[in-house]
Amino acid sequence: MNLIYIDSKLEELIQKLFENNGPDPEEYEGILKLIDAIDPGEMATFREFMQPILNPATIIGFSFTKPFGYNGDFFIIEKIYQHYVNPDEKYKKWDEFFHTFPAAIAVVNRKTLAKEVLTKLNAGTDGATKNVMILGSGPVTEVYEYFNQIPTNNLIFDLLDLDNRSIAYAKNKHRKNLQFMTFHNQNVIRYTPEKKYDLIWSAGLFDYFKDKHFVFMIKKYYEFVNEGGEMIIGNFNVENPSRKIMEVLGDWFLYHREAEELIEFAVRAGIPFENIEVISEPLGINLFLKLKK
Ligand SMILES: C[S@@+](CC[C@H](N)C(=O)[O-])C[C@H]1O[C@@H](n2cnc3c(N)ncnc32)[C@H](O)[C@@H]1O
């Protein structure tokens, strides 16, 4: 696609979209195809056309403008989890469109997967206390929903996040569960745990780490997994149909990785091969490196 094509056809399409206050479902596929065809040299022009929605009033614009200073903050993740739609007619259809992105659905799916893992761990405790650490804990919504669905909790949580606004939000959300939770305003790269855990979970964090940091983090935290416990690390798969729209409109760039790369990282970190597994949420867009001990 060249710039002339973008200028004429896309401008016309975008104008029509704005006149209609955003896309209707039958237009989603066409828009995604057009965006997939945009090459890096055309991105700035396209973003200029899209300016009316590239502000924090839409989810995609929130990502683009980064009001918290970085991508993937607790607030945008919570908007995805809560299926937030701006009631303003100018933005509503854009948020509805956003929630149909396979990547957004995969993020919601990873919350479900986390709840399943926590529920299973809790059920296997026979009343004894088990320790869980969450790295890059954000809104801690998976734990919130877990608490709401289990009859008796036997899990004790340590929650690490670099952003104290994220911690303040999560503490307020969890004010009824704080006896089971300790929040640490820490950088996971620098932090050294003070005890061992039956589960170390991290989703939405390692996709921001370079390969060498990923391997370093496995090595560092695997040391703090109890015998019989596990460490589970999420990372977006290279097979992510929403990657282009997230990059072009959301300015949201991640290290996408294949299952084989995740396995290789674990091997490089010295994890025995038989203890390594890769699982995923139902769409296969969020992979999880599962390391048993
Ligand atoms: C995309 S959110 C994911 C939140 C949560 N794990 C989830 O899946 O819903 C990433 C979180 O990691 C935090 N974070 C980013 N880099 C970090 C670091 N180096 N140390 C600790 N937290 C970090 C961010 O502040 C943010 O809350």
The ligand as an SDF file (V2000), in Angstrom:
LIG
                    3D

 27 29  0  0  0  0  0  0  0  0999 V2000
   -0.0850   -5.2560   31.9490 C   0  0  0  0  0  0  0  0  0  0  0  0
   -0.1610   -5.0440   33.6920 S   0  0  0  0  0  0  0  0  0  0  0  0
   -0.6150   -6.6630   34.1570 C   0  0  0  0  0  0  0  0  0  0  0  0
   -1.3380   -6.7050   35.4800 C   0  0  0  0  0  0  0  0  0  0  0  0
   -1.7250   -8.0960   35.9730 C   0  0  0  0  0  0  0  0  0  0  0  0
   -0.6000   -8.9880   36.0910 N   0  0  0  0  0  0  0  0  0  0  0  0
   -2.7730   -8.7110   35.0970 C   0  0  0  0  0  0  0  0  0  0  0  0
   -2.4760   -9.6560   34.3600 O   0  0  0  0  0  0  0  0  0  0  0  0
   -3.9220   -8.2500   35.1610 O   0  0  0  0  0  0  0  0  0  0  0  0
    1.5500   -4.9350   34.1180 C   0  0  0  0  0  0  0  0  0  0  0  0
    1.8160   -4.4430   35.5290 C   0  0  0  0  0  0  0  0  0  0  0  0
    3.2170   -4.6320   35.7980 O   0  0  0  0  0  0  0  0  0  0  0  0
    3.7250   -3.5000   36.4640 C   0  0  0  0  0  0  0  0  0  0  0  0
    5.1650   -3.4410   36.1830 N   0  0  0  0  0  0  0  0  0  0  0  0
    5.7740   -3.1110   35.0210 C   0  0  0  0  0  0  0  0  0  0  0  0
    7.1070   -3.2350   35.1370 N   0  0  0  0  0  0  0  0  0  0  0  0
    7.3580   -3.6560   36.4020 C   0  0  0  0  0  0  0  0  0  0  0  0
    8.5390   -3.9800   37.1250 C   0  0  0  0  0  0  0  0  0  0  0  0
    9.7450   -3.8920   36.5570 N   0  0  0  0  0  0  0  0  0  0  0  0
    8.4120   -4.3620   38.4160 N   0  0  0  0  0  0  0  0  0  0  0  0
    7.1880   -4.4650   39.0050 C   0  0  0  0  0  0  0  0  0  0  0  0
    6.0470   -4.1860   38.3530 N   0  0  0  0  0  0  0  0  0  0  0  0
    6.1120   -3.7940   37.0710 C   0  0  0  0  0  0  0  0  0  0  0  0
    2.9200   -2.3290   35.9280 C   0  0  0  0  0  0  0  0  0  0  0  0
    2.9310   -1.2570   36.8290 O   0  0  0  0  0  0  0  0  0  0  0  0
    1.5350   -2.9650   35.7420 C   0  0  0  0  0  0  0  0  0  0  0  0
    0.7360   -2.7980   36.8770 O   0  0  0  0  0  0  0  0  0  0  0  0
  1  2  1  0
  2  3  1  0
  2 10  1  0
  3  4  1  0
  4  5  1  0
  5  6  1  0
  5  7  1  0
  7  8  2  0
  7  9  1  0
 10 11  1  0
 11 12  1  0
 11 26  1  0
 12 13  1  0
 13 14  1  0
 13 24  1  0
 14 15  1  0
 14 23  1  0
 15 16  2  0
 16 17  1  0
 17 18  1  0
 17 23  2  0
 18 19  1  0
 18 20  2  0
 20 21  1  0
 21 22  2  0
 22 23  1  0
 24 25  1  0
 24 26  1  0
 26 27  1  0
M  CHG  2   2   1   9  -1
M  END
$$$$
